[in-house]
Amino acid sequence: MFGYYLQLGLRSLRRNPVLTALMVIGIALGIAASMTTLTVMHLMGSDPIPWKSDKLHYVQLDNWSADQPYSDDGRPPDQVTYRDATALMDAARADRQAAMFKLSLPIQPENAEVKPFQALGRVTYADFFPMFEPPFAYGGPWDRAQDAEHARVVVLGQALNEKLFGGQDSTGRSVRMGGIDYTVVGVLGKWNLRSRYYDLTNGAFVDPDEFFIPFTTGIDLKARSSGNNSCFRSPGDGWDSYLASDCVWIQMWVELETPERLAEYHSFLDRYVDEQKKLGRFPRPLNNRLLDVNEWMQDQQVVSRDIEVQTGLAFAFLIVCLVNTIGLLLAKFTRKSSEVGLRRALGASRGEVFRQFLVESGVVGLAGGLLGLLLTGFGLLAVRALYPDYRTVAGLDWTMVATTILLSVVAALLAGFYPTWRACRVQPAAQLKM
């Protein structure tokens, strides 16, 4: 019977092309507005590394001033000091650990036709690569021994390798950065990061890191971080004073394979801070935190309140579109009262009439969904153009495609429920007397 009802529905829709177009466009506009914002919000907050996000933990220590908390809600600083980062790295109590910071260096290309330029990269440890699993096109990361040796090695990002070497395998070649030659040990492939979750302090939706060098090598350069730097008192003059200060400018991640290892590491942090308190540091109450990837993203509000509000407004617009569709369907089905009365007089039950008109509503929803999907694609292109930082989260995946189609059909069925019910209440005798 479904095929028969579908034929009737299509025939009915073709008889009223203007009314049908209005309903389809109304649903499509509501679907496009709601799905554009929902897609951005969904991809912003989606787990960037689901197979191990519960094993990667961001380290926070509250070394801030006794006179004033770092944040009004009592959260500790979102970065750590150089003293604490190196102490935790030297202790090596996690399964893997990586301190890191952002650094800008001038690049002097071998090709004289390419002018020198600044590149933003990451100074980190060898464990960064197995922890966050960036794909390699050529070569691989440096090892822990090279961390200890302050090796002059570099891993190039895909874009920088393309700019310097035309995308070829550049392992073993030399790159001059800041007047120092670095040997290329690896080149990253395409790393599809929706957000740079390992450094949210310096922006979740920013350009990917262009190069990676060892942390120890980066410190040898005596160049301050190009990222966020916070101090509650003056660090003093000179590089050594800066390293010894309580300024926070380093991100610290650890990988802990089991809940037991997490508890052990948290206890280790508490003991470390207690020891530092005896040295006159950490005047505030014990406030160490180890947030996993998703907890850290929520803490840093990767999905901003503005995006949530925009999504709510878009769904409110969808509801308005559905109300209009209800009115159009009600007008359409009311005009078919005589047809309904005749069908009922010939023996059709209310249930059969209900199913017929509900199938017709579903066809409208499906058509609106397909058009809405197309409009959603244009909407996401507009988001990319207006907000370049969101380009990694302004794209449809199969989950959102399926959600768009499903939402449109369900929305149309809900919109058609009341008009269909009203149509089924038609009394055959009253219509046959007319």
Secondary structure, DSSP 8 states (H G I E B T S, - for coil): -HHHHHHHHHHHHHH-HHHHHHHHHHHHHHHHHHHHHHHHHHHHHS-SSTTTTTTEEEEE-----SSS-SSTT----SSB-HHHHHHHHHHT-SSEEEEEEEEEEEEE-SSTTS--EEEEEEEE-TTHHHHH---EEEE----HHHHHTT--EEEE-HHHHHHHHTTS--TT-EEEETTEEEEEEEEE-----SS-GGGGGG-SSS---SEEEEHHHHHHTT---SS--B-SS---SSHHHHHHS--B-BEEEEE-SSHHHHHHHHHHHHHHHHHHHHTT---S----EEEEHHHHHHHTTSS-HHHHHHHHHHHHHHHHHHHHHHHHHHHHHHHTHHHHHHHHHTT--HHHHHHHHHHHHHHHHHHHHHHHHHHHHHHHHHHHHH-GGGTTTSS--HHHHHHHHHHHHHHHHHHHHHHHHHHHT--HHHHHH-
